[in-house]
């Protein structure tokens, strides 16, 4: 919880330095960074490690930021995190930055779990219904999980809509007891 609060402070400070017309390119940078950092979890730990000299770690994060659309913003953030020995919270910072950008656009990130592939029309209908419920535009990430049998599970940071057949069956069985 402490890391999440600290990450939120860094994210807020970073977002305050980004003009709104650059939000799209910042989101693209975040997508790239998530993918890069997810490929090797030890990469983040190495950047944060005292085993490597500070100047080498700073040089490394500058090389990473040089590949991004908004180099100066990322370089400043990364160098600060390295100097404060807090680079391990970079993924939380990225999440908080994304949430802040989405909130400013009246959007919310929704994780949608479905049992099997659906057409774009069906996904758009589900997205529209969720948007009506939460009164925000929806940015969906779709996951396939055959275990839910059918229906869907939509989840945000603060809301869970479980319309799965599996959940219905569990409720039916427990009501019979």
C-alpha positions as CSV (number, residue, x, y, z in Angstrom):
1,X,0.0,0.0,0.0
2,X,2.9,2.3,0.8
3,X,4.4,1.8,-2.6
4,X,1.1,2.5,-4.3
5,X,0.9,5.9,-2.4
6,X,4.4,6.8,-3.3
7,X,3.8,5.7,-6.9
8,X,0.7,7.9,-7.1
9,X,2.8,10.9,-6.0
10,X,5.4,10.3,-8.7
11,X,2.7,9.7,-11.3
12,X,0.9,12.9,-10.4
13,X,4.1,15.0,-10.5
14,X,5.0,13.5,-13.9
15,X,1.5,14.0,-15.4
16,X,1.5,17.6,-14.3
17,X,4.4,18.2,-16.6
18,X,2.8,16.7,-19.6
19,X,0.6,18.8,-21.9
20,X,-2.8,17.2,-22.5
21,X,-2.2,17.1,-26.2
22,X,0.8,14.7,-25.5
23,X,-1.3,12.2,-23.5
24,X,-1.7,9.8,-26.5
25,X,2.0,9.6,-27.1
26,X,2.7,9.1,-23.3
27,X,0.2,6.3,-23.3
28,X,2.1,4.7,-26.2
29,X,5.3,5.1,-24.2
30,X,3.7,3.4,-21.2
31,X,2.6,0.5,-23.4
32,X,6.2,0.1,-24.7
33,X,7.6,0.3,-21.2
34,X,5.2,-2.3,-19.7
35,X,6.1,-4.7,-22.4
36,X,9.9,-4.1,-22.0
37,X,9.8,-4.4,-18.2
38,X,7.5,-7.4,-18.3
39,X,9.9,-9.4,-20.5
40,X,12.5,-9.5,-17.7
41,X,11.4,-8.9,-14.1
42,X,15.0,-8.8,-13.0
43,X,15.7,-5.8,-15.3
44,X,13.9,-3.5,-12.9
45,X,15.7,-5.0,-9.9
46,X,19.0,-4.5,-11.6
47,X,18.3,-0.9,-12.3
48,X,17.5,-0.4,-8.7
49,X,20.4,-2.4,-7.3
50,X,23.2,-0.9,-5.3
51,X,25.5,-3.6,-6.8
52,X,25.8,-1.4,-9.9
53,X,27.3,2.1,-9.7
54,X,24.8,4.9,-9.7
55,X,26.2,6.4,-12.9
56,X,25.8,3.1,-14.8
57,X,22.2,2.8,-13.7
58,X,21.5,6.4,-14.7
59,X,23.1,5.8,-18.1
60,X,20.9,2.7,-18.5
61,X,17.7,4.5,-17.8
62,X,18.7,7.3,-20.1
63,X,19.2,4.8,-22.9
64,X,15.7,3.4,-22.2
65,X,14.2,6.9,-22.3
66,X,16.0,7.8,-25.5
67,X,13.8,5.2,-27.3
68,X,10.5,6.9,-26.2
69,X,8.4,9.6,-27.7
70,X,8.6,11.8,-24.6
71,X,12.3,11.3,-23.8
72,X,12.7,14.2,-21.4
73,X,9.7,13.4,-19.2
74,X,10.8,9.7,-18.9
75,X,14.4,10.5,-18.4
76,X,13.6,12.9,-15.5
77,X,11.3,10.4,-13.9
78,X,13.6,7.5,-14.3
79,X,16.7,9.3,-13.0
80,X,14.8,10.5,-10.0
81,X,13.5,7.0,-9.2
82,X,17.1,5.6,-9.5
83,X,18.6,8.3,-7.3
84,X,15.9,7.8,-4.7
85,X,16.4,4.0,-5.0
86,X,12.7,3.5,-5.9
87,X,12.8,2.2,-9.4
88,X,11.1,-1.0,-8.2
89,X,7.8,0.9,-8.1
90,X,8.0,1.9,-11.8
91,X,5.1,-0.5,-12.8
92,X,2.9,1.1,-10.1
93,X,3.9,4.6,-11.3
94,X,3.0,3.6,-14.9
95,X,-0.4,2.3,-13.7
96,X,-1.1,5.4,-11.7
97,X,-0.1,7.6,-14.7
98,X,-2.4,5.7,-17.0
99,X,-5.3,6.0,-14.5
100,X,-4.7,9.7,-14.2
101,X,-4.8,10.2,-18.0
102,X,-7.9,8.0,-18.3
103,X,-9.7,10.0,-15.5
104,X,-8.8,13.3,-17.2
105,X,-10.5,11.9,-20.4
106,X,-13.5,10.5,-18.4
107,X,-12.5,7.0,-19.2
108,X,-12.0,3.9,-17.2
109,X,-9.9,0.7,-17.8
110,X,-12.1,-2.4,-17.8
111,X,-10.8,-5.9,-17.7
112,X,-13.3,-8.0,-19.6
113,X,-13.2,-11.8,-19.2
114,X,-15.2,-13.9,-21.6
115,X,-15.3,-17.6,-22.2
116,X,-14.4,-17.6,-25.9
117,X,-13.8,-15.2,-28.8
118,X,-16.7,-12.8,-29.7
119,X,-17.2,-10.6,-32.7
120,X,-16.4,-6.9,-32.5
121,X,-20.1,-6.1,-32.5
122,X,-20.8,-8.2,-29.4
123,X,-17.7,-6.7,-27.6
124,X,-18.9,-3.2,-28.5
125,X,-22.4,-3.9,-27.1
126,X,-20.9,-5.2,-23.8
127,X,-18.6,-2.1,-23.7
128,X,-21.6,0.2,-24.3
129,X,-23.6,-1.5,-21.5
130,X,-20.7,-1.1,-19.1
131,X,-20.2,2.5,-20.1
132,X,-23.9,3.1,-19.3
133,X,-23.6,1.6,-15.9
134,X,-20.4,3.4,-14.8
135,X,-21.1,6.7,-16.7
136,X,-17.6,6.8,-18.3
137,X,-16.1,5.8,-21.6
138,X,-14.6,2.3,-21.4
139,X,-11.1,1.2,-22.4
140,X,-11.3,-2.6,-22.5
141,X,-8.7,-5.3,-22.2
142,X,-10.2,-8.6,-23.2
143,X,-9.2,-11.9,-21.6
144,X,-10.3,-15.4,-22.6
145,X,-11.1,-17.8,-19.8
146,X,-13.1,-20.9,-20.8
147,X,-13.7,-21.8,-17.1
148,X,-16.4,-19.1,-16.8
149,X,-18.4,-21.2,-19.4
150,X,-20.3,-18.2,-20.8
151,X,-21.3,-14.7,-20.1
152,X,-18.7,-12.2,-19.0
153,X,-16.9,-10.7,-16.0
154,X,-16.1,-7.0,-16.2
155,X,-13.8,-5.5,-13.6
156,X,-12.4,-2.0,-12.9
157,X,-10.4,-0.9,-9.9
158,X,-13.6,-0.4,-7.9
159,X,-16.3,-2.4,-9.6
160,X,-17.0,-6.0,-10.4
161,X,-19.8,-7.2,-12.7
162,X,-20.0,-10.9,-12.8
163,X,-22.4,-12.1,-15.4
164,X,-20.7,-15.4,-16.0
165,X,-22.6,-18.7,-16.2
166,X,-20.1,-20.2,-13.8
167,X,-21.1,-17.6,-11.1
168,X,-24.8,-18.3,-11.8
169,X,-24.3,-22.0,-11.4
170,X,-22.4,-21.5,-8.1
171,X,-25.2,-19.3,-6.8
172,X,-27.8,-21.8,-7.9
173,X,-26.0,-24.7,-6.1
174,X,-25.4,-22.7,-2.9
175,X,-29.1,-21.7,-2.8
176,X,-30.2,-25.3,-3.0
177,X,-28.3,-26.1,0.2
